Amino acid sequence: MSVSRVVREGMEAGSWIRRMFEEGAELKARYGADEVFDLSLGNPLVEPPAQFRDELWRLVSNPAPGMHRYMPNAGYPETRAAVAEQLVRETGVPFTLNDVIMTCGAAGGLNVALKAILNPGDEVIVLAPYFPEYLCYIENHGGAVSIVATGDDFIPRIAALEEAIGERTRAVIINSPNNPTGVIYPEEFLQELGALLDREAEANGGPIFLISDEPYRHLVYDEGIYPAIWSHTRQAMAIASHSKDLALPGERIGYLAVHPECPDHDELLAGLIYCNRVLGYVNAPALMQRAVAALQSVTVSVVDYQRKRDFLYRTLTEAGYSVTRPAGAFYLFPRSPVEDDVAFVRELQQYRVLVVPGRGFGTPGYFRIAYCVDERTLEGAGAGFKKAALKYNLSPGTTDKR
Amino acid sequence: MSVSRVVREGMEAGSWIRRMFEEGAELKARYGADEVFDLSLGNPLVEPPAQFRDELWRLVSNPAPGMHRYMPNAGYPETRAAVAEQLVRETGVPFTLNDVIMTCGAAGGLNVALKAILNPGDEVIVLAPYFPEYLCYIENHGGAVSIVATGDDFIPRIAALEEAIGERTRAVIINSPNNPTGVIYPEEFLQELGALLDREAEANGGPIFLISDEPYRHLVYDEGIYPAIWSHTRQAMAIASHSKDLALPGERIGYLAVHPECPDHDELLAGLIYCNRVLGYVNAPALMQRAVAALQSVTVSVVDYQRKRDFLYRTLTEAGYSVTRPAGAFYLFPRSPVEDDVAFVRELQQYRVLVVPGRGFGTPGYFRIAYCVDERTLEGAGAGFKKAALKYNLSPGTTDKR
């Protein structure tokens, strides 16, 4: 056996997202890519904003000496300062470059955060439905996963969290706007959560970190407000990415921000920077660090995504599906008309529609739609959802057949 | 305490390279950067080759649709094929894209390899003097480090390796051309090593991987030949980077290649790709993957580095230092005139010359020079080395005062 037990088990458990991707590739080979309506991957089809293209062209046309060299492991001070300024604009919290580390995307940032704080066996709470890679990231660094279900509205319940927190709890990961549900956690929840964590940490005699995974922070609809974590606990880190807001997922550029008043702030930052180095990221890619410095207030068209959400939400509810209306990100997480979400996902494949079963996110009985796709795909998928609804005798107002 | 025990201990043990970097920063603040001769970091001062600039400009001027999106976790098939073709040209071994994964630099590739193969407590042999981050990378994935000293010529001894290999040995990491010594491992050594590993693996009932860390493979002097590992064992992986050969260390672009006939080849590749994803690298940066595809046979000026090696080697030996002549990479690893290498490094700081003590590489009594610097720095450092030699009464032919 060439691979380790953990890796073999991880591969066998597999990622439902990847599995659907592979089944989709087979469908595409059989019917042609244009005849398959793939809503399985959060891989934005939109191009980066024009400002990004301009900035990249500017950097490459007039290359600065040494622009591809190593820089400090935390990243360019100029980029970190630009991120901090944007955070100040958004939150009013007095961030400086000393609170920011540039990372290889949010995935890199999360691994850096977990490596920095976890002793073997420490627990990290993850809220279901969850982004499945969280489980791998926690396991990477010897942590134990504790899964807490959210309510029917996909908002976590403080009582459930309180019950789950134990002596070994070291962090809670939240993700708002959420993948896979699209919900945004309300201010009141964050307030109660912050108070709970601070209270429990005092009882535990050690910090419990609130780790806010925020790659979709700038994708908020209906001119809604994004409630930030910062005023609710100082034991807080946010991890962000330009994969979605600037549509650069292949470039692996993001950042990690720590509350300026976090206890042990300087040791924590030094530890995070150390982990960025020893985990082999070394630093976030140099050219992309330079490019995003000037683009902190730029985002792809939120209106376009909102229109797509509206189209799909209307199509699904009119067809009789039960679905929570997303307030951000680019996912929908409807209830499967039958309990077996995998069976329903296979049924949708009959109409050449690709989605991911809810069990891939720790929540069977649902399915995830990623609507970062073009209009043609949306329309084709919409037709498929309607056909599947007819097959299961769904109708509006009588959504729950289960 | 906000950071984990392992991270705190790692930070306290510290990296001598970083420590020298920081002391250097103080010297520069005091005397001005131009008056400090910094040979402490392997951060190439040269710019990338003109072909890289042209290729990057070409890509950015005519952006292909979707060029910043996710691609398969292994990387673009076109780039992997280009890497494979170059490996075929260099080695004659029939590599294809299915043997290659694009990684976030060599540091990313090494972490992916170790994560993929190590069960908790498995041992990895590292040869001293060693690149110190190897120890962190092995620890990241629950492995145990076993250090084996090389001979006075910095070539490993098969007998010492044979003695060190045990039931739990899972891999040997070699690094040729070597950081910090600049030596290239001869074909005969690799042949004996391959045979040893295959023999011991059979006795162990499990594979022992030869992991060849080759970021300096294209920096070979005197028109020397680079002996490759591939004909000596099939249980082999090479990890390469464009940090040095294309002078792109900030961009984090490299690759991992597996022997096409490696036992369990497909499972191993799947495991490596899985680890590239779950370790949070996700994929090597997209734009750089595209840029390096056309540059696999391009390297920065080796002649320039060779001239720098010649200057420093001559200066040091003429001053009476005992030093092995490097055949590649851009490091020299002379003996310290006094046993206490840290004391000698501090002495050199009196002449505003920055180098790293050998104990940072597991080999006290030596010091490392990184000569990827400009002429002015070399000359200033040369003068400093001469002054320090006079102080310790070194003279040519009577090099060993210890």
Interface residues (C-beta under 8 A of the other chain):
Chain A: M1 S2 V3 S4 R5 V6 V7 R8 G10 M11 L41 N43 P44 L45 E47 P48 R53 L56 W57 V60 S61 P63 P65 G66 M67 H68 R69 Y70 M71 C104 G105 A107 G108 L110 N111 K115 A116 I117 L118 N119 D122 E133 C136 Y137 N140 G142 G206 P207 A247 L248 P249 G250 E251 R252 C262 P263 D264 E267 L268 A270 G271 Y274 C275 R277 V278 L279 G280 Y281 V282 N283 A284 P285 A286 L287 M288
Chain B: M1 S2 V3 S4 R5 V6 V7 R8 G10 M11 L41 N43 P44 L45 E47 P48 R53 L56 W57 V60 S61 P63 P65 G66 M67 H68 R69 Y70 M71 C104 G105 A107 G108 L110 N111 K115 A116 I117 L118 N119 D122 E133 C136 Y137 N140 G142 G206 P207 A247 L248 P249 G250 E251 R252 C262 P263 D264 E267 L268 A270 G271 Y274 C275 R277 V278 L279 G280 Y281 V282 N283 A284 P285 A286 L287 M288
